[in-house]
């Protein structure tokens, strides 16, 4: 299933559940509709951005641990350690 057939099935799914009596299904269908480009790309391609998400997660963790006690030099040192594979 590629191209228009796949898109057509997604559109049918979305249309069906946008009319659901269940609020969560309606919300899910609207979310799919809003992000249809991303949904189609996820189905069509084998690419993953997991690596980037991992880096962002580690950066967020560093930001949370450094909150309130951070000077620029300390943050830079922490990020350099993170780049070299050291955690802490």
C-alpha positions as CSV (number, residue, x, y, z in Angstrom):
1,X,0.0,0.0,0.0
2,X,1.7,3.1,-1.2
3,X,0.8,6.5,-2.5
4,X,-2.8,7.4,-2.8
5,X,-4.2,4.1,-1.6
6,X,-2.4,4.5,1.8
7,X,-3.4,8.2,2.0
8,X,-7.0,7.2,1.2
9,X,-7.1,4.7,4.0
10,X,-5.7,7.2,6.5
11,X,-8.3,9.7,5.4
12,X,-11.0,7.1,5.9
13,X,-9.8,6.2,9.3
14,X,-9.6,9.9,10.3
15,X,-13.0,10.7,9.0
16,X,-14.5,7.7,10.8
17,X,-13.1,8.5,14.2
18,X,-13.5,12.3,14.0
19,X,-17.2,11.5,14.2
20,X,-16.9,9.1,17.2
21,X,-18.9,9.5,20.3
22,X,-15.7,8.9,22.3
23,X,-13.9,12.1,23.0
24,X,-10.4,10.6,23.1
25,X,-10.9,9.0,19.6
26,X,-12.1,12.3,18.2
27,X,-9.1,14.0,19.7
28,X,-6.7,11.3,18.4
29,X,-8.2,11.6,14.9
30,X,-7.9,15.4,14.9
31,X,-4.2,15.1,16.0
32,X,-3.5,12.7,13.1
33,X,-5.2,15.0,10.7
34,X,-3.2,18.0,11.9
35,X,0.1,16.0,11.6
36,X,-0.8,14.1,8.4
37,X,2.5,15.0,6.7
38,X,4.4,13.4,9.6
39,X,2.2,10.4,9.7
40,X,2.6,9.8,5.9
41,X,6.3,10.1,6.2
42,X,6.5,7.7,9.1
43,X,4.6,5.1,7.1
44,X,6.5,5.7,3.8
45,X,10.1,5.9,5.1
46,X,12.3,3.8,7.4
47,X,14.2,6.8,8.8
48,X,14.2,7.4,12.5
49,X,15.2,10.4,14.5
50,X,15.8,8.5,17.7
51,X,19.4,9.5,17.8
52,X,18.5,13.2,17.8
53,X,15.8,12.6,20.4
54,X,18.4,10.9,22.7
55,X,20.7,13.9,22.5
56,X,17.8,16.3,23.2
57,X,16.7,14.2,26.2
58,X,20.2,14.3,27.6
59,X,20.5,18.0,27.1
60,X,17.1,18.5,28.8
61,X,18.4,16.4,31.7
62,X,21.5,18.5,32.0
63,X,19.4,21.7,31.9
64,X,17.2,20.4,34.7
65,X,20.1,19.3,36.9
66,X,21.8,22.6,36.4
67,X,18.8,24.8,37.0
68,X,19.5,27.6,39.5
69,X,23.2,26.9,40.0
70,X,24.5,27.5,36.6
71,X,27.1,29.8,35.2
72,X,28.0,29.6,31.6
73,X,31.4,28.0,32.1
74,X,29.9,25.3,34.2
75,X,27.2,24.5,31.7
76,X,29.8,24.4,28.9
77,X,32.0,22.0,30.9
78,X,29.0,19.8,31.6
79,X,28.0,19.7,27.9
80,X,31.6,18.9,26.9
81,X,31.6,16.0,29.3
82,X,28.3,14.8,27.8
83,X,29.8,14.9,24.3
84,X,32.7,12.8,25.4
85,X,30.3,10.2,26.7
86,X,30.7,10.9,30.4
87,X,27.5,11.1,32.5
88,X,27.0,12.8,35.8
